Amino acid sequence: MNRSILLTLILPNKNEVSINEEIEEMILLAKTLGYNVIESITQKRNKIDPATYFGKGKIINLIEKCELLDIKTIFINDEIDPSFYKNIVKICKKKIMIIDRTKLILDIFNLHAKTNEAKKQIELASLEYLLPRLVGQWTHLERQMGGTGTRGGPGEKQIEIDRRLVRKSIDRLKSDLINIKKQHYNQIKNRNNIFKVALAGYTNSGKSTLLKNITGYDVYIKDQLFATLETITKKYTLPSNSKILLSDTVGFLRKLPHNLIASFRSTLSEIIESDLIVKVIDINSSDLDGHIETIDETLKFIGAENKKSITVFNKIDLVCDDKLFTKINNRYKEPIMISAEKNLNVNHLIKKIDSIILKSTQNFSIKIPHSEFNLIKYIYKNTAVIKRKDDYDYIKFDFRCSEKVFDIIKSKI
């Protein structure tokens, strides 16, 4: 693995538990990308240095250390503004690669993106990140000849051409993603009659494992950050015979770049359009409150903060101290504690979802002519059929569904 150093700035108002977890996350993120962080260095300051974020002396000392140990990469545990980035790069004189938290996350997303949509989303976020940081990355700033295509007009510098090309690509990707968003909307609109449940939570909290446990779908599961970038939606029938659409979504992370969340907005539409959000938390996290705060902040950013939700604490099979269960019960309202991996208490979660749906639905009866094959199929697909009685001229159905679905059924007769 590539050897690297991690640099973290600690300001007076920072929480120690959160700082330690951020550092652990950065080390895991770097490992996901194939880097071994051989040393984590912290820099305490009363305020950010206005030129280089950490202070010029600290950067010079760190570069000398990297040269001595033959290290080519420094990770910065924060998103640094373009001005800081450019000043640090100038001091490094291109001997050391500088990667901040945002760039590291973008690179991991790029590594794991599988679908055309995910690839476009990450490309857009990467270009928006790159655009203000282009200065200082080029040595060929000689003036270009006028012409057409990618060549600039009289006196146009290479850096100006590069910026123009990046902006053009950004506009193209935004247009492509608008079309994809429309397709997503139409797909969700066609599923409006089925109760939608979205799994949302911190990355690597076990959402994909939970989806697999409940639905039996063989989803890709790997014990690393951001293993899943694409939304997976599967239909499932609850004990009451009610149908739901259960969606596994991309995981959240503290300091997740807002432009990245915005780029993935169409992917996160399953959360936005859901009827119920299941917040999945790793019970063994050293910063439970921080994880829950990150989830809530992200949901607020995408406009889903007022959705009905339940909180699930996962991975109880890994708990070493039973006092943690008492702490969770005392601290959080109606927590559900499960192990998706070991199938512990998952049935309790399923029953909880079922009870929520039952409260939002009613019992109805209707008579359908035998000839209405499509309507009969619709009833079985979109309601929880309680009883069916076949008479000579019609079929009588007793079923449970929302008033909206019942109105649709009546309109089809």
N, C-alpha and C positions, 0 to 999 in steps of 0.2 A: 504493500500500500504506500501511497505518497505521504511523506512526512510533512507535518504542518504545525503551526503555532496558532493558538486562539487568544485573542486580545479582547478583554471586556472592560468597559468603563463603568465605574460605580460612583453614582452621585449620592448625596446625603439622603435623599428621599426614597431610595430604593430599598425594597424589602429583601432581607437576606435569603429567605426560603425561595422567593421567586428568582433571585439572582442565581442561586445554586441550580435550580431546575432549568433555567435558561441555558446555563453553561452545559449541563448534561444533555439538553436537547441539541445544542450546537455540535457537541462531540458526536452524537448519534447521526445528525444530519450530515456531517462531514464523512462519517464512516459509510453512510449510504452511498455517497458519491465516490468512495474509494480512497479517502484520506484518513490517515492516522494522526490524531492530535497528540503530539508527544509532550506538549506542555501547555497549560492554560494559565495565562498571565492576566492579573487584574490591575487596573489603574484607578486609584481613588482620587477624585478631584471634587472641589466645591462647585465647579461649573465647567461646562464644555469649553475647550480651547477654541477661540473664534477662527483659527486658521486651519488647524489639523485635527480637531476633535479631542485628541489625547495630549497634545503638546509636542512640539518639534523634537525636543530632547528624547522623549520616550520613543518616538518613531525611529530616530537615528540609532538609539541603543538596540532597539529590536531588530533593525536591519543588520547591524553588526553581528548580533547573535545568530541570525539566520545564515549569514555568510560563513560564520565559524562552524555551524552545524550542517552546512550544505542543505538548507531548507529553502524551498522556492515559493511557498505559499503561506500567507497570513490571513486567517479568518477574523473578521470583526463582528462581535456579537451585538450588532445593531444595524439598522439601515442608516448609512451615512449620506448626507446631502452631497450632490454633485460637486459643490465647491470644496468640501472636505476631501472627497475622493481625488479630485484633480491635484490638490496640494500634496496629499500623501504619495500619489503616483510620481509626482515630480521629485520628491525626496528619495523615493525608491530607485529612480532612474531606470525603471523597467527591469531591475534585477529580481524583484520579488513580485509575485502576483497577489493583488489585494482583492479579497472576496468578502463582501459584507453579508449579513444575514439574509437580506432579500435576494441577492444574487445566488446564494447557495440554495435557497428554496426554489427559485426559478429553475436552476439547473437540475434539481431533483425532479421537479414536475416534468421538465423536458425529457428526462431519462425514462420516466414511467408512463408518459402519454402514449396511448395505444390507438385511440379512435381519431378520425379526421377532425372531429370537433375539438377534442382535447388538445390536439397538436396546434390547431389554429388559436385556441384560447391562450396557450402558454407562449406561442410566438408573439401574439399581440402584447401580452404583459411584459415579455422580455424586451421587445422593441421600445415600449413606452419607458421602461427602466433605462435602456441604453441611450435614448435620444439626448437627454441633458448631460450625459457623461462622455459624449464623443470626443470632446476637446481633450487633448493630451494623449490620445490613443494612436495618433498618426504622426509619422515623420515626414510624409510627402505632402507638404502644404504649398508646393509650388503652384503657380497659376496655370489654369487649364486653357486650352484653346476653345474658341467658340464652336458651336455645332449643334447637332440634334441628339436625341436619345438621352443617354446618361451623361453626356459631356456638358459642361457648363457654358454659360455665356462668357463674354469677354471679362476677364478679371475675376472670374468665380474660382474660389479656392476649392481644393479637394474636400475639405471638411464641410463646406457648404453643399457640395454635391451629395456627400454621404448623408447629411441631415435631410436633404430633399428626398432622397431615395427611401430613407427610413419613414418619413412622414407619409410618403406614397403607399408604402407597405402597410402602415397602420390604418390608413383610410380603407384600403382594400380588405384587410382582415375584419375591420369593424362592419363593413358591408356584408361580408360573408356570414359573420356571426349573427347579424340581424335576421338574415334569412333562416339560419339554423334555429334561432329563437322562435320565429314564427312557426316552424315545423314542430318544435317542442310544445308550443301553445296549443296547436291543433291536436297533438297527441293527447295532451292532458285534458283538453276540452272533450275529446271523445271518451275519456274515462271519468267524466264528472259524476257519473251515477254510482260509482264505487267509492267506498270510504278509503281515504288515502292516509297511510301512516309512513312517516319519514324517520329514519334513524339518523340522528345528528350527534356529533360529539368530537372530542379531541382525537387527533390522529393516533392510530394504534391502540384505541380503547376497546376494540373487539366488535365493532359494528358489523363487519363482514362475516365474522364467525357467528354472530347472533342471527344474521340473515340466513346463513347456511343451516343453522340449528333449527330454525322455525320452518323454513320452506323446503329444506332438503336440496336447494340449488348448490351445485358445486362451484362456489365462487372462489376466485383467486385469493389466497390468504398467505401473508408473509409477515413475520414479526419485524417490521421496520416501518419507519415514518413514511407516510404518503404512498403506501403500497397500492391503494385504490384511488384512481382519479375519475373514473367514469361512474355515473349513477347506474345502479342495477335495480330494476323493479320487477317484483314477482307477485303473482296472485296467490292468496292463501285463504282457506276456508276455516273460520273459527269454530269452536265447539257449538255455538248457537246456530251454526250453518250460515252465519253472516260472512260475506266476502270482503276482503280488504286487498289493497295494493300496498305491499311493503317495499320501501326503497332504501337502499344503502347509498349514502352520499359521501363525497370527498370530506376527509377529516379536517378539523380546524387546528390552529396552532397559535400561540400567543405571538403578537407582532406579525401576523400574517399580512402581507402587503395588500392594501386596499385595492390597488389596481389589479392585483391577481384575483381577489374575490369578485371584483366587478367583471373581469374577463370571464370568470366561471359562473356568472349569474344564470345563464341558461341551464347549466348543469345543476345548479342549486334550485332551479325552479320547482323541483319535486318537493323541496322543503317549503318554499313560498306558497305552493298550491295545496299543501297537505291539510288534512282535517285534524291530524294529531301528530305532534313531534315527540319522539322518544329520545330523550337526552341520555346518551350512553357515557358513563364516567368510569375510568379505571380507579377502583376503590383503593388501590395501593399507591396512588400518586402521593408524593410528599406535599403537594400544593393543591388539594382538592378545590378549595375556594377559588384559586387562580384559574383552574381548568373550567369551572362552572362560569366564572366571570368572563372568560374568553369566549365560551359558547354563547352566552347571553349577548355579549357585545357584537359577535358576528351575526347572530340572528337579528339583532336590531339594525345592523348595517344593511342587511338584505331585505328588511321590512317584514320580518316574521316574528317579531318579539311578542306579539299579542296572541299568537296561536296557542291553542290548548296543548299542554305538554305534561309528560310524566318523566321523572328522573329515575334512571336505572344505574345502580352501581355494580359494575361487572368485575370478573376475576376474583370472586370471593374464595376460590380454591387456593389462591396464593397468599391469603391473609395469614400472618404468623401469630398475631395477638388478637384474641377474641374481644378484647376491650374496644377494638375499632368498630365492631358492630354496634355496641352500645352508644359509642360516640356518634355514629352515623344516624341512628334512630333518634337520638336526642337533639341533633343539630339540624336535620333536614326533614321537611314535611313529607310524610308518607313515602319514604324511600323504598324502592324494590331492589333487593340484593340478589344477584344471580352469578352463575358461571356459565357463560355461553359455551366454553370449551368442554366443560364436564357435565353440561346439561343439568345444572342445579338451579331449581326454582324458576326455570324458564317458563314452565307451565303456569306459574303464578302471574308472570307478566302477560302471557297470552289471555288468561282469564280477566286481567285488569283491562286490557284493550277491548275485550269482548263486552265487558260491563259498560264501558264508555260508549260503545256503539249502540248497545241496547237502550241506553238512556236517550239517544238521539234518533231512535226509530220507533215505529208503531206497528201494530198488527192490522192487516187489511184482508178483506175477502173480495173476490171478484169472479165472475163467470166469463169464460172465454170459449168461443166456438172452436170446435175441433179443427176447423180449417185454418186457424190462425197459427200456422207453424212457427213463423218468425217471432210472434209475440210470446208464444209459449217458451221458445228458446230464450228470449230476452228475460222472462220472469226467472227462469232457472239461473241465468247468468248474473242477474243484478239484484236478486232478493234472497232472503233466507226462507225457503219454502218449508212451511210447517206441516201442511196437509194438502193432499190432492184427492178429489173425488170425481170420477168419470161418470157422467150421465149420458143419456142418449144424444142430446143436442149440444151439450157443452161440457166443459171441464170446470169444476169449481176449485179455485186455489185459495188457501189460507197461507199468507206469508208475512214476513216482517221486512220493512224497508223504510226509507225516509219518505216524507210527504212529497218531496220533489220527484222521486222515482215513481211513486204511485200515480202522480199527475201525468207523467209520461206514459205509463201503461194505459191509463184511461183514454188518453188522447189517441192511442193507436187502435182502439176498438172501433 
